[in-house]
Amino acid sequence: MPAAGHFPEQLDVVGLGNAIVDVVADADDALLAELDLVKGAMTLIDAERSEALYARMGQGIEQSGGSCANSMAALAALGASAGYVGRVKQDQLGAIFAHDIRATGVAFLNTPVADGPPTARCLVFVTPDAQRTMQTYLGACVMLDEEDVDEALVARAKVTYLEGYLWDRDGAKAACLKAARIAQANNRKLALTLSDSFCVGRWRSEFRDLVKSRVDILFANESEITSLYETEDFDEAMEAVRREVGLAVLTRGPSGSVVVAGDQSHPIEPVPPAQVLDTTGAGDLYAAGFLYGYTHDLSLAASGRLGSACASAVIEQYGARVHKPLRALIAGAQS
Amino acid sequence: MPAAGHFPEQLDVVGLGNAIVDVVADADDALLAELDLVKGAMTLIDAERSEALYARMGQGIEQSGGSCANSMAALAALGASAGYVGRVKQDQLGAIFAHDIRATGVAFLNTPVADGPPTARCLVFVTPDAQRTMQTYLGACVMLDEEDVDEALVARAKVTYLEGYLWDRDGAKAACLKAARIAQANNRKLALTLSDSFCVGRWRSEFRDLVKSRVDILFANESEITSLYETEDFDEAMEAVRREVGLAVLTRGPSGSVVVAGDQSHPIEPVPPAQVLDTTGAGDLYAAGFLYGYTHDLSLAASGRLGSACASAVIEQYGARVHKPLRALIAGAQS
């Protein structure tokens, strides 16, 4: 494990998130209905429910996950310098998480916790329509607090990227707010992803305040941004966010995406994947591609295209950590 | 966990093997050379070497593995009734292994061990040529012994299938010999896979004796069968095995396979995969397809074709547990 302080003088992005190992398995709609799962959503569950659901799941694949961690791993794969703040336990899944994120080159300084609940796991049910339904047992993530945020790490990053899911725990939210203060004090940019429409429902007013007062770059998909502004109309939500944040990156699945910057809108064509196998991580990879462009002086449109290409790469495969070399996508996005 | 005794009155196949979770990651030939790994082989390593190699590996995917367990999971996916004998520890990887094999419907009765080394892991380095190089830390597998072999489970199975890798530990070998005795006493068939050419090198004379005196069905690839008979000529090895065992199933990778039964030889065309991504599990899946046919009254040629189709399915994907529905392959192999 790298000692604290062993990271570059200058980082492109540092992210804070729930450090999770995904358990990915195929499922059919009948099983989702029988288990009473909300399709497409991320639902928080306790240890007992996690065991019960796991017992009903088919044979799976385990892979490091966590929305923000997926983005940081992809940023590193693209060639950016990235850091990550999150909590795992000293157990086998925690060792896997820490290994994987460091193997991509991300600076991950937090020491695994010796006691308390096990490393978080997310049961990902992938249906034949490639939708993913996520059931998350947060485990050791609930131990994340302000002390986990290394001031130097955040101070050196051009962008600090917060995962909306962290609002579900007070300590984690405090960690986010501390990181936001450090970023502001160092004249850095603050980015937020809204994570999930149900998460927006739980924390709408706090997210609204944060977006207006602190956030420089907001990431949201269609259901998240319409939930934030309590409208069913995407265009209405887009105009609302335009007035409140300097840069909003709004994804719409197979319909593409739009980068909203002041009075400009940059519509981005989707990149059709060779096959649509599992949409887990599509938003995470889009954010990674966009942030790579943003921190490497690509135009907003090129950054959006790179986001789109990265999202396409992840949905062609199982799981949210991409196997194929992402760097090869950069040139195409710039032309 | 199913209570002991909760399995069908009649089983098609029960297998004994090293119960392993695979850690699969991409690697290039330069890394293999630097780490001094024997490409394409399975090498046994200790805990320290496992940690050192893991630290050099890229981000991975964890998936249940174990040669024989892969075959039993595939047999269950084909619709056969299968049982499995193997050892895991009561840890997170052990829970994953037990969950996955039971989720496919395989009867797995062994209680995870509370103490001793952790559940086995195999570091699988997949090179761009789709070859897999395996480094196995046996961990809890070394606890497997005769007491783990449930007499009723073996007695009820048409075929008992032994993994050659088990010869590397005395207790596991004793478990195999106990299972062989039970199979013989109940007039059941005994199958053996030679597992790996280096494994054959370690146990050649014992394997030769076993093949001649006890085995009804032998599975081997080209390098294993030529190693067994200490010849460089495949045809010579084929004629040697023809004289010593009733049924030999010999695979030759992309050149197809041949089923040798007394004075008959059934050459089997290979089934070209849509893509060759990772050859891990090709032999395991071939054995599963063949044993499905053998226990369901398919002809030897049709059984071989099903083996070939199953092998093709697994090399199109990462890892040795197949995602796509194997049952769909049965009809094609019969025509």
HADDOCK unambig.tbl for C-alpha pairs under 7 A between the chains (distance, minus, plus):
assign (segid A and resid 58 and name CA) (segid B and resid 100 and name CA) 6.90 0.50 0.50
assign (segid A and resid 58 and name CA) (segid B and resid 103 and name CA) 5.16 0.50 0.50
assign (segid A and resid 58 and name CA) (segid B and resid 104 and name CA) 6.89 0.50 0.50
assign (segid A and resid 59 and name CA) (segid B and resid 99 and name CA) 6.97 0.50 0.50
assign (segid A and resid 59 and name CA) (segid B and resid 100 and name CA) 4.20 0.50 0.50
assign (segid A and resid 59 and name CA) (segid B and resid 103 and name CA) 5.48 0.50 0.50
assign (segid A and resid 59 and name CA) (segid B and resid 104 and name CA) 6.55 0.50 0.50
assign (segid A and resid 60 and name CA) (segid B and resid 63 and name CA) 6.95 0.50 0.50
assign (segid A and resid 60 and name CA) (segid B and resid 100 and name CA) 6.57 0.50 0.50
assign (segid A and resid 61 and name CA) (segid B and resid 61 and name CA) 6.88 0.50 0.50
assign (segid A and resid 61 and name CA) (segid B and resid 62 and name CA) 5.97 0.50 0.50
assign (segid A and resid 61 and name CA) (segid B and resid 63 and name CA) 5.00 0.50 0.50
assign (segid A and resid 62 and name CA) (segid B and resid 61 and name CA) 5.97 0.50 0.50
assign (segid A and resid 62 and name CA) (segid B and resid 62 and name CA) 4.79 0.50 0.50
assign (segid A and resid 62 and name CA) (segid B and resid 63 and name CA) 6.10 0.50 0.50
assign (segid A and resid 63 and name CA) (segid B and resid 60 and name CA) 6.94 0.50 0.50
assign (segid A and resid 63 and name CA) (segid B and resid 61 and name CA) 5.01 0.50 0.50
assign (segid A and resid 63 and name CA) (segid B and resid 62 and name CA) 6.10 0.50 0.50
assign (segid A and resid 92 and name CA) (segid B and resid 92 and name CA) 6.22 0.50 0.50
assign (segid A and resid 99 and name CA) (segid B and resid 59 and name CA) 6.99 0.50 0.50
assign (segid A and resid 100 and name CA) (segid B and resid 58 and name CA) 6.90 0.50 0.50
assign (segid A and resid 100 and name CA) (segid B and resid 59 and name CA) 4.22 0.50 0.50
assign (segid A and resid 100 and name CA) (segid B and resid 60 and name CA) 6.58 0.50 0.50
assign (segid A and resid 103 and name CA) (segid B and resid 58 and name CA) 5.18 0.50 0.50
assign (segid A and resid 103 and name CA) (segid B and resid 59 and name CA) 5.50 0.50 0.50
assign (segid A and resid 104 and name CA) (segid B and resid 58 and name CA) 6.89 0.50 0.50
assign (segid A and resid 104 and name CA) (segid B and resid 59 and name CA) 6.56 0.50 0.50
